[in-house]
Amino acid sequence: MSVEYRVEGSGPPFVYVCGIEGTGSLFYKQAADLARDHTVISFPLRGEGRYALPRLVEDFAWVVRDAGRGRATVLGESFGGLLTMAAALEHPELFERMILVNTFPHFAARLKIHAGCALFSLGYPLMKAHRTRAARRLLFGGDVSEDDRRQFRERTRVVPREGYLSRMRIIRDTDLRPRLKEIGVPALVVAGTEDRLLDSVAAAKLMASGLPRARLKLLEGTGHVALLSERVRVREWLAEFDGL
């Protein structure tokens, strides 16, 4: 098994686990800063085939081991946070700490995710076009520049259908809430207060109370795609692990 991955910089390993779009390329604003003194590792999620969460967990584990940099700080964004928590349950030896951004252990809007799986299965091109049009309203806060919105559109323009649907089904079928107490990895749980795609604040509070070693951080006025915000600098979050 092999997964193509990207490595930038040198120093302690920092792994980015991307959202449902699966490109692994939306960490560019943060990677450039972190790569000054970290080895920043990012990778795309599988684009082809129907698969379940354990397949992605093993892909993650392979990347971290193959990169050969030791225990990592892992940042999971949105769907990537769900994958990060699942990986921490199966492979805690790969983690130094984790950052969970606008994510969830269980997708609370059940009707929405069931309808999304059904509609994307029937008409993927139409639904993808709708998602692109809705991005301005659902994904971005006012703190994301027009250039970064354009970069988002360009970097997510090609998203293979099968992989996207597999990830939607994973969201539909996964509930990690009963297992949060088993995750001993120190965690910073981050949520934007203006996330219109999901109720990230409620999910973050649930995770922060359920994870044994967690701290909650709210980003006032920030939307779902928080890592493109002009106000966000992941480097500054690392000091917040003190005492965890």
N, C-alpha and C positions, 0 to 999 in steps of 0.2 A: 504494500500500500504506500502511496506517496501523495502528497498534497503540495501544490505550488505555493510558496509563501515568499514574502518580501522581508528583507532585513535592512534596517537603517541604523547607523550610529554604532556606538560601542559602550559597554558598561553593563550594569545590572539589567536583566531581561524585563521587558515590558511588552505584554501581548495584548493586542486589540482584537476583540471578537465582535464582528459586525452584526448589523441588524438584518431584517428579513430580506432586504434587497440583495444581500449576499456577495457584494463585490469586494469587500474588504478595503475599499479605496477612499472611504469618507473620513479617515482619521488624519488627513493631510495637514490640517491646521495645528493639531496637537503634536503629531509625529515630528515635525520639523524642530519644534522646541525641545521635546523630550530626547531626541536623538543626539543632542549635544553631550549628554552624559549617560544615556541608556541605550541598550540594544532594543530597538523597537521592531516587533515582529507582527505582521498582519497577514491574513490569508483569506481567500474567497471561500464561500461555502459551496458545496457540491451543486452544480447546475443541472445535472442530468440524472434521471432515474427517480423512482419512488423509494424513499427511505424514511426511517424513523430516527428519533433522537439518539439512540445508542450509536448509530453510524457517525453522527457528527461529533459525539463525545470522543470517539476513537480517532477521528480525524484531528481534533484538537490535541489530543495526547501525542499523536505521532509528530505533529508540527513542533510542539514544545520540546520533545525528546530529540528530534532530528536537529533542531537549532542548537542544541547542546550547550545552553547557557545556564542551566540549573533552574532552581525554583524561581518562579516569575511573579511579578505583579501583573494581574490580568484584569483588563477593563472590558466588560460586556455591555453593549449598548442595545436597548430594546430587546428584540429576539435574542441577540447575543448574550444578554444577561441571563435569560432562561437557560441557554446552552452553558454559560459559565457556571451557574449553580449546579447543573447536572454533572458537569465535569468535576467540580469540587467534591461532589459526593463520591464519584468513582475513582478519582485520581488526586486526592489531597496532597500527595507528595510532590506534585508539580507546582503547587501554589505557595507563594510567600504571603500574598494578600490579594484582595480583589476589590474592584470598584464596579458597582452596578448602577447604570445610568438609564433612567426612564424605562424601567423594566418591570417584570411581574413574575411571581411563581405560578400563577394561574390567571388566565385571561378572564376577567370578570364579566365582560359583555358577551354572554354566551350566544344570544341570538345573532349578534353582529358577526362573530367568528364562524358560526355555522352557515350563515347566509353568504359570507365571503367565500368560504370553501366551495359552496355549491355554484355560486355565480362565476368564480374564476375558472372552475372546471368547465363550465358551459361556454364561456365567452372571454377567454383570457385577453386577447388584444383589446377588446372594448373596455374591460375592467381596468387594464393597465393604463389605458388612455385616461380613464376617469380618475385613477389614482394620481396621475401626473397633474391633471387639472386641479385636483383637490389639495395638492401639496401645499400651496400657498396658505390656504386656510387651516389645514390640519397639522402640518409639520413644522412650520417656521414661526418663530416669534419675531417681534420687531427688531431684535438684536442680531439678526442674520442679514448680512449685506446682500445686495443684488448680485454681486459677483459670486458669492458662495452659493446662492440659490441657483445660479446658472451652472456652477460646477456640480452641484447635486444632480441637476437634470441630466447633464452630460455623462456623469459617472454612473448613473443608474438607468441609462437609456436602454441598454441591452441586458435583460434579466431573463435567463432561460425559464420557460414555463414549468417544466417538471420539477425543478428544484424549488421554485417559488411555491408551488402547490404543496410540495412535501413539507415545507416549513410552515405553511398555513395549517396543515393537518397536525403538525407537531404542536402548534399553539393550541389548537382545538382539543387535543387529546392529553395534554400534560397538566398535571397538578402536583407541584412540589411542596405545597403548603405543609403536608404532614411530615416532611423530611427536613424542613429548615433547621430544626434543632440539632440535626446530625452534622451540619456544616460548621466545622470549627475554624475555618479560615477567617482571619480578620477581614472585615468588610466595611467599606464606606458606601452607603446607599444614597444615591443622588436622584433628586426629582425636580423637574422644572414646574413651577406653579402655573404656567400658561400652556401646559401640554394639552392639546385639544384632540389628540388621537386616542389617548387612554387616560384614565385617572391615575397618573403616575404618583401623585402625592399619597393617595390612599394605599396603593400597592407598596410604596416605599416605607410607609409607617408599619404596615403589616410585616414586611421583611425585617425591618430594623428591630421590631419586637420579637420576632421569631428566631432570628439568627443569634447564636450565643455570644458572638463578638462583633457587634455591629454599631455603627454610628450613622445617624441620619443627617443629610445635608440637603436643604431646599435652595433652589436657584430661583429667586424672585424675578418674575417677568420673562422667564426663559421657556421656550416651547419644546417640542419633542426632539428635534434635531439639535440638541444642546451643544454638541461638540463643535458645531459651526458658529456658535455665538461669539460675537466680538468681546463678550464679557467673561468668557470661560477660558481658564488656563489650567489644564489638568495638573501640571507641575505643582501648582499651589495646593492642590488637594492632598498631596502625599504626606505633608506634615500633619494632617488630621488623623493619621493612624497612631500617633503617639498615645500610649496608654491602652490601646486595644489588645 
